[in-house]
């Protein structure tokens, strides 16, 4: 059965604005499922989904597990440590062996950019990219879009500044593609060492002062410094980074409007974002987490061939 999204979800770059909107619309009624006393619907009953995580992850893996279980799917978790992959088996060998057990979907997180597409081209099962290297993290981009749409009632015309370590961020890439396709204005802000070249060619504004980004934006998406991907030389020190680029309450108080702050996590408190911002009135960080489950439910459901009119079916389940 061909889904509205095609066979796989590799990134937002390859989706149309209508496809992205369909995912967001489908996610809305799935939020209600998570508020029920029995948090389950039978939409994917009988489907088997493998979570294949080659990088450490807590929030993304747990969010996918919740989404799968709330759709009544059977789930299997495979980590690279302790698996045949650590003994030299290739990614495709692992996936083909899993597919021989008649699985339906693979959710993959991998340290190499392009791993999800590579796998999707070689197995019949649906493949969902849960983050590949520095390429994309599409479900994070989608949940950020849903959070913005919840707060503002629209995406088109919003001014969104993505601040921090854009160079190493797959979240930034998915956000840029999704926001631009839905008609938002996008800026990136950070030190030149943490901004990739050529962003202007996408229609993105580049800023080098956090005060400029705060003064311009309706929303800030604050990215962590990915210290594990750095070998030194990108920033003088964490303290210096916070002094120049940190999102602080004092800086937000000087904003001309009521600015909204997102963060994909995990947060480096006191570095790219201060605790009184992360836990304060500007923050929508916890709604992002809630929306993550609904968005992943929507993606799983649509890839399995479900129609976007889940709202009426959800009503029938009550």
N, C-alpha and C positions, 0 to 999 in steps of 0.2 A: 504494500500500500504506500503510495507516494504522499508524503506530508507536505504541508504548506511551506515548510522550511527546507524541503529537500531531504537528502539522506542524513546529513551530518550538520552539527553546529560547530564550525571551526573558528569563526570570528564574525564581528559585526561589519567588517569591510565588505564582505561578500553578500550582505543582506540588503534588501531594499527598505525604504522608509515604511512601506506598507507591511512588510514582514516584521520589522521591529515593533511597529504599533500593534500588530496582531498579538505578539508575545505579551506586551504590556497589558493589553485589553484582556487577554486570557488569564493573566496573573491576578487581576483584580478580584474575581470571585473566589479564587483559591485562597486568598487571605482569610476569607470567612471560615474555610475548612479548619484552619489552625486555631480558630476561636471556639470551636465546638467542644463539647465534653468528650466526644469520641472523635478524635482527629483523624478520620480516615474516610476515603471514598474508594470505590472499586475500579477506578478508571484504568489501572494497569495491572489488575489481578491476572496472574498467570504469566506475566512478563518477568524475565530474569535480567538484572542489571549488575554489571561488574564495575566496581570503583577501583581503577588501576592507578595508584598514586606512586610516582617515582620521586616525588619531592615531599618533604614533611609539610603537613597541612593539618590544621585543626578546624578552623571555621568553615572553609570551603567543603572539606570532606564531610563534616557533620551536617552541614546545610543540605548537601546532596542526599545524605542518608535519610534525613528527616523527610525531604521531598519524596523520595522513593517509597518510603514506608507509609506515608500519608496517602499515596496513590495505590497502596496495597501491592506493590511490586515485591518480588523476592530479590534480595541484595546479597552480594558477595564482595568483601573488601580484600584487595590484594595490594600489599606494599612491596617495594623492591627488596627491602631487607628481609632476608629469610625466605625469599622466593627463588625460583629457578633463574630469574634474571640475574641475581647476584652470583650465580654459578656460571654465567656466561651465555645463557639463553638469550636470543634476540627478542626485541619487542614484538616483531611479527610472529615469531614462533610461539611466544606466550599467548598472544591474542588468538592465533589460529587454534591452539590447543583449547583455549577457553571456548571458542566458537564451536569446536567439535562437541562441547557439552551442551550445545543448543541454547546459547545466551541470546539476548535480544539487543542489548545496548552495552556500550563501554563508555564510562566517564574516565577520561585520562588527564592526569597532571604530570608534566614532564619538564625536565630542565632544558631540553633542546627545542629551540624554535622550529616549528614545522612538524613536530612529532605527531600531533593529532591528525593533521592532513595526511601525512605519510601512512598512518594506520588506517584512516578512513578509506583510502584508495585501495587497500589490500584485504579488507574483510567486508563481509556482507552486513554485519551488525551496524546499527547506528552508532556514531561516535560523537561524543560531546567533549569539547575542549574545556577543561577546568584550569587552564593556564599552561602555556607552553613557552618556556624560555622568556625572551623579551618580546615575543610576538603579540599575543592577545590573551585576554581573560574575559570572554564574551558575557558570561552570566553575571560577572561583577559589573561590567558596563551596563547591562540591562537593569540590574537592581538599582544602580545609581540613577538611571533614567527614570525608573518607576518612582523612586523617592523624590526626585525633583518634580515629577508630574503631580504627585500627591500634594506636595507643598505649594506649588504655584498654579496648578490646574492646567499647565501647558509646558511644552518644551520650546516651541517655536518662539524666537525672539529673546529668549533668556540669554544673559551674559554669564558664562561659566568660566572661571579661571582654575586651571589645574596647576597646583603649586608643589614644587619639591623636586624629587628625583625622577624626572620624566625620562631620562636617558635609559634607565634600567627597568622601567615600568611597563608591563603588559597591560595593566589596568588603564594607564593613560592612553594607550593606543586604542583600546576598545571604547573608552569614553569619547575620544576625539571623533572616531568614525560615527558612533551612535549619535552624538550631539549634532554634528554637522549634517547628517542625513535627515534629522528631525527639525532642522532649521534654527538651531541655537547659534549664538556667537561664542567662539572659543578662544581663550588666551591661555598661554602657559607662562609660568613664572618660576624662576630659579636661577642659580648661578650658571654662567655659560658652560661650565664643565659638566653640568647635569642636564643640559638640553641638547637633544639630537639636532643635527643640521638639517635644514630643508623643511622645517615645519611650516614656514611661511607659504610654501608652495601648496599646502593643503588648504590654505585660507585661515590659518591660525595666527593670532597676534602673539608676539614674543615680548615679555616684560622681564626686567631684571631687578625690580624693586617690589617687595611684597606690599608696600603701601599703595603703589599704583594699582596692583591687582585688586586689593580690597576696595579702593575707591571706585573701580570700574565695575566690579562684578555684582551680580545678584546672588551668586553662590560660589563658594570655594570648595574644590575637591583637593584635599591636602594629602599628599603622598609621603610615605615614610622614606627615610634614607635607607636604601638597601645595602647595608654595610657588608653583608655577606657576598655581594657581587662586586665590591670595590677592593682594589689592591693599593689604595692610598693615593693621595694627591687630588682627590675630587673636591674636598672641602678642608680648610685649615684645621678645624676642630669642631666637635659637636656643639660646644659652648658658643663658638663664633657663628656657627650656622644658625643657632637659635637667636642670637643677638640680631642678625641681619635678616633672616628669612622666617623666623618663628612666627606662627599665628598666635598672637597673644590677645588677652582681653583688652588691653590698652589700645592696641592697634584697631581692633574691631569697634571699639567705642567711638573711634574717629571716622568710621564708615558713614557715608551720606545716607544709606538706607538700611533696612533690616536684613542683613546678609545672612545666608544659610551656610553652614559648614558641614561638609561630608568628609569621611575618612574611610578608606577600604580596609584598614587594619592590616597587621597589628600596628598599634601606635607606639611611637617612641615619645612618650610624654616628656615634656621639657626640652625636646629637640625641635621637631617640625610643628608640634602643637602643644600648647600648655593645658594642664588638667582643667583649669577653670573655663577653658573654651570647650574641651571635649565633653565636659559634664554640664555645660551651661546652656542657656536658652537658645543660642544660635545653632546648637548641634542637632543633627538628625542621624547620628551615628547608630543609635539603637534601632530606629525605624529602618535603616539600611539592612540590618541583620534580619529583622522580621520579613522585609520584602525579599530577601535573598531566598528564603524557602519557597515563597509563592512564585517567584520568577522561575526557579528551577523546576517546580511542579509544572509550570506552563510549558517550559521547553521540553521536558520529558513527555508530557501529554501530546504536544503537537508533533514531535518527531515520531511518536508511536502511531500517528495517523489520525489523532483526534481533531475534531473540527473546532474552530475558534469560538463557536457558540456554546462554550462550556457553561456560561452563566445559567441558561435554562436547565441544563442537566444538573448543575449544582443545586438548583432550587428543588428539583425532583428528589434529590437525595435527602432533603431535610425531613 
